[in-house]
Amino acid sequence: MTIIIDDAGMGDLLFGVVIAAFRDSTQEFKYGIIDVKYFRAKFFTSKAYLTQCSKIVDKLLTEMKPEPEEEIHLCRGYIFDDAIEKLKQKYGEDRIHRIKVIGEAQDLAETAYLDEIRNLGYEPIEERESKRAKSFFHMMNWLKKNPSMVKYAKTGWPRLQRYKFFRLKK
């Protein structure tokens, strides 16, 4: 029995980030969302999203009630760096492991993220995982056509200032 925790949407321009938990033995799946506001200049520079991720992980695990012998596996992504230390203290170092998340846990997290961005009215490109740059520009062009949706963009990345569209959106 294992609970696998993954993220989805961290590298994308749109929406916040989905933090998902999947119990392999029962197929139980839950997720929470780090609000996009944590990826804007005010919170982004202080990395407040790491604290929010840790809070969501704790909430998901509280809801899932890990069994005493159940391991907890977390994605290797740095977004879990704050959470991992707290989990080791709470559950013990021997139960907490960093892994490359694949399979059903990854697919469910990704689907949850895609559902969330589709709820905004955005339709992602099919090859978004293999063509990150193309996906970024697709999202940026969608925002240009739908400027009222820029409130759902992660604008805290300093490199976005290269683009006139984001310099105007401070």
C-alpha positions in Angstrom: 0.0 0.0 0.0 1.3 3.4 -1.1 0.1 6.9 -1.4 1.7 8.7 -4.3 1.7 12.5 -4.4 2.3 14.4 -7.7 1.9 17.8 -9.1 0.6 19.0 -12.5 0.8 22.4 -14.2 3.8 23.8 -12.4 5.6 24.6 -15.7 2.6 25.9 -17.5 1.6 29.5 -17.9 -2.1 29.0 -17.0 -3.8 28.4 -13.8 -2.3 27.4 -10.4 -0.9 23.9 -9.7 -2.7 20.7 -9.0 -1.3 18.7 -6.1 -2.7 15.2 -6.2 -2.7 12.1 -4.0 -3.4 8.6 -5.2 -3.6 5.4 -3.1 -2.7 2.5 -5.3 -4.4 -0.2 -3.3 -7.9 1.3 -3.5 -7.5 3.7 -6.5 -8.6 6.6 -4.1 -7.7 9.9 -5.7 -7.9 13.4 -4.3 -6.4 16.8 -5.2 -6.0 20.3 -4.1 -5.0 23.5 -6.0 -2.3 26.0 -5.2 -4.0 29.2 -6.3 -2.5 31.1 -9.2 -2.0 34.1 -6.9 1.0 32.3 -5.4 2.7 32.5 -8.8 2.4 36.2 -9.1 5.1 38.7 -8.2 4.0 39.4 -4.6 4.1 35.8 -3.5 6.3 34.2 -6.2 9.6 35.8 -5.2 9.1 34.6 -1.6 8.3 31.1 -2.8 5.0 31.1 -0.9 3.8 28.4 -3.2 6.1 25.9 -1.4 4.3 26.5 1.9 0.9 26.2 0.1 2.0 22.9 -1.4 3.0 21.6 2.0 -0.4 22.6 3.4 -2.2 20.9 0.6 -0.2 17.7 1.0 -0.9 17.7 4.7 -4.6 18.2 4.1 -4.8 15.4 1.4 -3.0 13.0 3.7 -5.2 13.9 6.7 -8.2 13.1 4.5 -6.7 9.8 3.3 -5.6 8.7 6.7 -2.4 6.7 5.8 -2.2 3.3 7.5 0.7 2.9 9.9 2.8 0.8 7.5 1.8 2.7 4.3 4.6 4.4 2.4 4.2 7.9 1.0 5.9 8.6 -2.2 6.3 12.1 -3.5 7.4 13.5 -6.9 11.0 14.6 -7.1 9.9 18.1 -8.1 11.3 20.9 -5.9 7.7 22.1 -5.2 7.6 19.3 -2.6 10.9 20.3 -0.8 9.1 22.0 2.1 6.5 19.3 2.4 9.0 16.4 2.5 10.7 17.6 5.6 7.4 18.0 7.5 6.3 14.6 6.3 9.4 12.9 7.5 8.9 14.5 11.0 5.2 13.4 11.1 5.4 10.0 9.5 9.1 9.0 9.9 11.9 9.0 7.4 11.5 5.3 6.5 8.0 5.8 5.1 8.7 8.9 2.9 10.3 8.5 -0.5 11.0 10.8 -3.5 10.3 9.1 -6.8 9.7 9.8 -10.4 5.9 9.5 -10.7 4.6 7.6 -13.6 1.5 5.6 -14.5 -2.0 6.1 -13.1 -1.0 8.6 -10.4 0.7 10.9 -12.9 -2.2 10.5 -15.4 -4.8 11.4 -12.9 -2.9 14.5 -11.7 -2.5 15.6 -15.3 -6.1 15.0 -16.1 -7.2 17.0 -13.1 -5.0 19.9 -14.2 -6.3 19.7 -17.8 -9.9 19.7 -16.6 -9.2 22.8 -14.6 -7.7 24.7 -17.5 -10.5 23.5 -19.8 -12.9 25.0 -17.2 -11.3 28.4 -18.1 -12.2 27.9 -21.7 -8.7 27.0 -22.8 -8.2 23.9 -24.9 -4.6 22.6 -24.6 -2.6 21.4 -27.5 -2.4 17.6 -27.8 1.4 17.4 -27.6 1.8 19.8 -24.7 4.1 17.5 -22.7 6.5 16.8 -25.5 6.4 20.4 -26.9 6.7 22.7 -23.9 7.7 25.8 -25.8 4.8 25.4 -28.3 2.4 24.9 -25.4 3.7 28.1 -23.7 3.1 30.2 -26.8 -0.3 28.6 -27.4 -1.3 29.6 -23.9 0.2 33.1 -24.3 -1.6 33.6 -27.6 -4.9 32.4 -26.0 -4.4 35.0 -23.2 -3.8 37.7 -25.9 -7.1 36.8 -27.4 -8.8 36.6 -24.0 -7.1 39.4 -22.0 -9.7 39.2 -19.2 -8.2 35.7 -18.4 -4.8 37.0 -17.6 -5.9 36.8 -14.0 -5.3 33.0 -14.4 -1.7 33.4 -15.6 1.4 32.7 -13.6 3.0 36.1 -14.1 5.6 36.0 -11.4 8.4 34.4 -13.5 10.9 37.1 -14.2 11.6 35.8 -17.8 8.0 36.8 -18.7 9.1 40.4 -18.7 10.7 39.7 -22.1 7.3 39.7 -23.6 5.5 43.1 -24.1 2.1 41.5 -23.2 3.3 40.7 -19.7 5.1 44.0 -19.1 1.7 45.7 -19.6 0.0 43.4 -17.1 1.7 44.4 -13.9 
